[in-house]
Amino acid sequence: MATINLGNIKFTWQGAYDANTAYAIDDVVSYNGSSYVCIQASTGNLPTVTTHWNVMSVKGTDGTNGTNGTDLST
């Protein structure tokens, strides 16, 4: 059975996407409420450009209690 060193598998959180930042493979950014992982070195390519980025998680819809969970009916 093959052995995998989990210490070699990691993502690097880079925060909010910035078009002026050079991103490397496995860098992760947030953009419009979703998160994306870089799959090809990239500078200036929006996270929605699928040749450079894959979706990691997609923003869901706001619930009925508003964006911060506060009950707006009262």
VENURHU-V53047 format. One record per helix or strand. SS is the DSSP state (H for helix, E for strand). FROM is the first residue (numbers start at 1). TO is the last residue. Records with the same first field share a line. If there is no record, write none. Layout:
# VENURHU-V53047
SS=FROM-TO, FROM-TO
This chain:
# VENURHU-V53047
H=6-8
E=12-16, 22-23, 27-31, 34-38, 42-43, 53-57
